[in-house]
Amino acid sequence: MEIKGIAGTLLAGGRIAARLRDWTIEHLETGSVIRAAVEPVIPFWLEHSSHFDVVLQVGSRTWRWRRIEVLIDQGRMKAQVEGNPEVRSGA
């Protein structure tokens, strides 16, 4: 199964490091893989953080995975996540 969305963020220590665009989540037996286009907001945080919070807009909700290792290459992000995200309703 695959879920698609258009907006999200990468947080480094609570700071916005990058905006995520055109993301997908592919569910596998071993977890899920998130892929997205990355638009750096503060490149320093992308280069100097080892773990990020991945926050995705899913309809009127946000899905958040904490302290995830991500691979960023040529403007694209890939992250392997396990378990369910924290889900919050929008205002």
Rosetta blueprint (number, residue, H / E / L):
1 M L
2 E E
3 I E
4 K E
5 G E
6 I E
7 A E
8 G E
9 T E
10 L E
11 L E
12 A E
13 G L
14 G L
15 R E
16 I E
17 A E
18 A E
19 R E
20 L E
21 R E
22 D E
23 W E
24 T E
25 I E
26 E E
27 H E
28 L E
29 E L
30 T L
31 G E
32 S E
33 V E
34 I E
35 R E
36 A E
37 A E
38 V E
39 E E
40 P E
41 V L
42 I L
43 P H
44 F H
45 W H
46 L H
47 E H
48 H H
49 S L
50 S L
51 H L
52 F E
53 D E
54 V E
55 V E
56 L E
57 Q E
58 V E
59 G L
60 S L
61 R E
62 T E
63 W E
64 R E
65 W E
66 R E
67 R E
68 I E
69 E L
70 V E
71 L E
72 I E
73 D E
74 Q L
75 G L
76 R E
77 M E
78 K E
79 A E
80 Q E
81 V E
82 E L
83 G L
84 N L
85 P L
86 E E
87 V E
88 R E
89 S E
90 G L
91 A L
